[in-house]
Amino acid sequence: SGHHLNVWIYGPAGTGKSTAAEKVSEALGLPFYTDGKLQDAFEIKGFRDAHGNYNTTQFRQAFENGGVYLADEIDGSMPDALLAFNGALANGHCAFPDKVVKRHKDFIFLAAANTTGQGASIEYVGRFKQDAAFNDRFSYLEWPIDNALEESLCANKDWLARVRHVRARMVHSTIKGHLITPRATIYGEALLAAGLSQTEVENATLRKGLTD
């Protein structure tokens, strides 16, 4: 059909999935559109108001005019709402409330998620199992922590080493559902630079409420 593949990017929190999608639009010179958690089909297809005027959406603008559309946190969206995407992602056209629209040749659909759409996990309890027909419209791209990128973003190498030490210990601990992501590296470095003590920063970015 000549259309771009629909790509589901999945990986831990804080690994730069959403930022990467925005960078794709910059690299290609295309407009960037995005939505977060979707609750209802009208957030995707738009709606006619009481006066009969059509109200558009981020998805509609990208689909019709071209651009990179990011469905962020897509695995936290309501499964029945996401079914509104099905025809558009597989058939090259979509029925909106005002008319049927053909998929633009420069439309790119990216989905960012912490899971593969198979339901909640211990870490990501707010995620839904998505409809199999919807999931089938994507190719899946795993997006783990990029160690080189994390290191390039943190000038305080002592702090980076501490974060990575704790992260490695967490992997082998009995504590579940607690994440040490690159955000701990970035936020912690900023807090240390602002004058907070090491203990205060570890409580804020590594412990995050955990008891001894």
Residue pairs with C-beta under 8 A, 6 or more apart in sequence:
1 92
2 105
3 92
3 103
3 105
3 107
4 107
4 108
4 109
5 138
5 139
6 89
6 109
6 110
6 111
6 137
6 138
6 139
7 109
7 110
7 111
7 138
7 139
7 140
7 141
8 74
8 111
8 113
8 116
8 117
8 135
8 138
8 139
8 140
8 141
9 17
9 20
9 21
9 110
9 111
9 112
9 113
9 141
9 143
10 17
10 75
10 112
10 113
10 114
10 115
10 116
10 140
10 141
10 142
10 143
11 17
11 114
11 142
11 143
11 144
11 145
12 114
12 144
12 145
12 179
12 181
13 114
13 179
13 181
13 183
14 179
14 181
14 182
14 183
14 184
15 143
15 144
15 145
15 146
15 181
15 182
16 143
16 146
16 149
16 182
17 112
17 113
17 143
18 34
18 70
18 72
18 112
20 143
21 32
21 34
21 68
21 70
21 72
21 110
21 112
22 32
22 34
22 68
22 70
24 68
24 108
24 110
25 31
25 32
25 67
25 68
25 108
26 32
28 68
28 106
28 108
30 66
30 67
30 68
30 106
30 108
31 61
31 62
31 65
31 66
31 67
31 68
32 67
32 68
32 70
33 58
33 59
33 61
33 62
33 67
33 68
33 69
33 70
34 58
34 69
34 70
34 71
34 72
35 43
35 44
35 57
35 58
35 59
35 69
35 70
35 71
35 72
36 72
36 73
37 73
37 76
37 77
38 44
38 71
38 74
38 77
38 78
38 81
38 82
39 77
39 78
39 81
40 78
40 81
41 80
41 81
41 83
41 84
43 57
43 81
44 57
44 59
44 81
44 82
44 84
44 85
45 57
45 59
45 60
45 84
45 94
45 95
45 96
45 97
46 54
46 55
46 56
46 57
46 60
46 96
46 97
46 98
47 54
47 55
47 97
48 54
48 55
48 97
48 98
49 55
54 96
54 97
54 98
58 69
59 69
59 71
59 85
59 88
60 96
60 101
61 67
62 68
62 69
62 104
62 107
62 108
62 109
63 69
63 88
63 94
63 101
63 103
63 104
63 107
64 101
64 104
65 104
66 104
66 105
66 106
66 107
67 104
67 106
67 107
67 108
68 108
68 110
69 107
69 108
69 109
69 110
70 110
70 111
70 112
71 77
71 85
71 109
71 110
71 111
71 112
72 112
73 112
73 113
73 114
74 82
74 111
74 112
74 113
74 117
74 130
75 113
75 114
75 115
75 116
75 117
75 124
75 127
75 128
75 130
76 113
76 126
76 127
76 128
77 128
78 128
79 128
79 129
79 130
79 131
79 134
82 130
82 131
82 134
83 131
83 133
83 134
85 109
85 134
85 137
86 133
86 134
86 137
87 93
87 94
87 95
88 94
88 103
89 109
89 137
90 137
92 102
92 103
93 100
93 101
93 102
93 103
94 100
94 101
94 103
111 138
113 127
114 121
114 123
114 124
114 127
115 121
115 124
115 127
116 135
116 140
117 129
117 130
117 134
117 135
118 129
118 130
119 127
119 128
119 129
120 126
120 127
120 128
120 129
121 127
122 176
122 177
123 176
123 177
123 178
123 179
125 177
145 181
145 182
149 182
150 160
150 182
150 185
151 157
151 160
153 182
153 185
153 186
154 160
154 185
154 186
154 189
155 189
156 189
156 192
156 193
159 185
159 188
159 189
159 192
159 201
160 185
160 189
162 202
162 206
163 180
163 184
163 185
163 188
163 205
163 206
166 180
166 206
167 180
170 178
170 180
175 210
178 208
178 210
180 206
183 205
184 205
184 206
187 204
187 205
188 201
188 202
188 204
188 205
188 206
191 200
191 201
191 204
191 205
192 198
192 201
196 204
